[in-house]
Amino acid sequence: MAPHTIGSTRSGRHFLQIPGPTNVPDRVLRALARPTIDHRGPEFAKLAREIADDLGPVFSTKGPVIVFPSSGTGAWEAALANTLRPGDKVLMFETGQFASLWKSMAERFGLAVDFVPGDWRRGVDPAVVASKLADDRGRAIRAVAVVHNETSTGVTSRIPLVRKAIDDAGHDALFLVDTISSLGSIDYRHDEWGVDVTVACSQKGLMLPPGLGFNAVSEKARAAGKKGGMPRYYWDWEEMLKHNANGFFPYTPSTNLLYGLHEALAMIREEGLPSVFARHARHAEATRRAVRAWGLEILCAVPEEYSNVLTTVMMPGGRGADAFRKVVLERFDMSLGTGLGKVADKVFRIGHLGDFNDLTLAGTLAGVEMGLAAAGVRHAPGGTLRAMEYLAEGRSTGSIHGR
Ligand SMILES: Cc1ncc(COP(=O)(O)O)c(C=O)c1O
């Protein structure tokens, strides 16, 4: 017999409370397990068409949404390769680790990036967008690229305000937005907000395993691609759309992930997007109440930019987050998000997105609170109780971004 250990990691489900990949619902797991079919046959074409019908509403677009067998990074690459040429000027913002990685990719492709520095505690400042574009009298800036929800910091940039800044400057730059950790969790409207390319992927709000990347594309973005862009084959939108018109793909698609996507989209449709957004807002508010009651600080410094999908917590004393996360994993079988890049070991991240309800949150916060005690982290007890009181009230408050 195995020796008895304190805390059981041998039974019950693992708590995957990183901000993606998220917990995959049983319904989706069952769909993924169906036998793979001929991706050039009629059954597949029907599946692909039904997915196309359900995907548009999640992006809030009537235009095409391209599905790549890829991670989110691939979908970033597709967005740049289809719209921009080496030497083109791009405006980007240092909101955190993912914005920094997207910028590195852009530089690797020979784009001239104007990277507005940031402190990783706030989102894109619309006033800076406005002044950068107003100063660009020669219209050299070809694209403004923004991460909607910075998964490394728990800060959500206000896309409608960025759009307004672009419009107020009368600038014709393309607007590229990374919604990798916001799509299907935080209100987002590709058409209404005049976004040209929305980048997304499967493993966060869509409740799927990793492996699908998405580009929702405007007419303007497609026109830019038809005129130029970079050499591309795998990522080419037009080749993909030509085949998609008949329900097919130019190469072998991720058939089983598409089964899962079909099921996940049905779940989102059944719950209704407004309810999905309100649920995430409520869980985020409950989490923040817990964190404040523990006497800990939230990394996001601007309340209007609090993320509804994750909360990033600063470690008292400024370090030790990884040792704390290790205790939580070993004692309570729960994964919390690690601090990335500049905030490595300084913060931990609580993911509260995807297939997630009041009791998942109560369990998650209880795991954090027990972990704080077990790891000897300075805090005031009772945060979980504050969150539970808020959840028991059943109120739907918290901000729903974009409203
Ligand atoms: C906001 C954001 N952008 C881009 C990425 C990169 O996506 P992937 O790791 O699937 O390539 C991530 C991954 O977590 C992300 O959170």
The ligand as an SDF file (V2000), in Angstrom:
LIG
                    3D

 16 16  0  0  0  0  0  0  0  0999 V2000
   -3.5420   36.3900  -25.0380 C   0  0  0  0  0  0  0  0  0  0  0  0
   -2.7720   35.2560  -25.6240 C   0  0  0  0  0  0  0  0  0  0  0  0
   -2.2410   35.4000  -26.8520 N   0  0  0  0  0  0  0  0  0  0  0  0
   -1.5400   34.4060  -27.4310 C   0  0  0  0  0  0  0  0  0  0  0  0
   -1.3290   33.2040  -26.7950 C   0  0  0  0  0  0  0  0  0  0  0  0
   -0.5280   32.1340  -27.4730 C   0  0  0  0  0  0  0  0  0  0  0  0
   -1.3890   31.0430  -27.7570 O   0  0  0  0  0  0  0  0  0  0  0  0
   -0.8170   29.5730  -27.9090 P   0  0  0  0  0  0  0  0  0  0  0  0
   -0.0510   29.2660  -26.6820 O   0  0  0  0  0  0  0  0  0  0  0  0
   -2.0490   28.7180  -28.0880 O   0  0  0  0  0  0  0  0  0  0  0  0
    0.0400   29.5400  -29.1420 O   0  0  0  0  0  0  0  0  0  0  0  0
   -1.8570   33.0100  -25.5100 C   0  0  0  0  0  0  0  0  0  0  0  0
   -1.6390   31.7510  -24.7910 C   0  0  0  0  0  0  0  0  0  0  0  0
   -2.0120   31.5800  -23.6660 O   0  0  0  0  0  0  0  0  0  0  0  0
   -2.5950   34.0610  -24.9210 C   0  0  0  0  0  0  0  0  0  0  0  0
   -3.1240   33.9220  -23.7030 O   0  0  0  0  0  0  0  0  0  0  0  0
  1  2  1  0
  2  3  1  0
  2 15  2  0
  3  4  2  0
  4  5  1  0
  5  6  1  0
  5 12  2  0
  6  7  1  0
  7  8  1  0
  8  9  2  0
  8 10  1  0
  8 11  1  0
 12 13  1  0
 12 15  1  0
 13 14  2  0
 15 16  1  0
M  END
$$$$
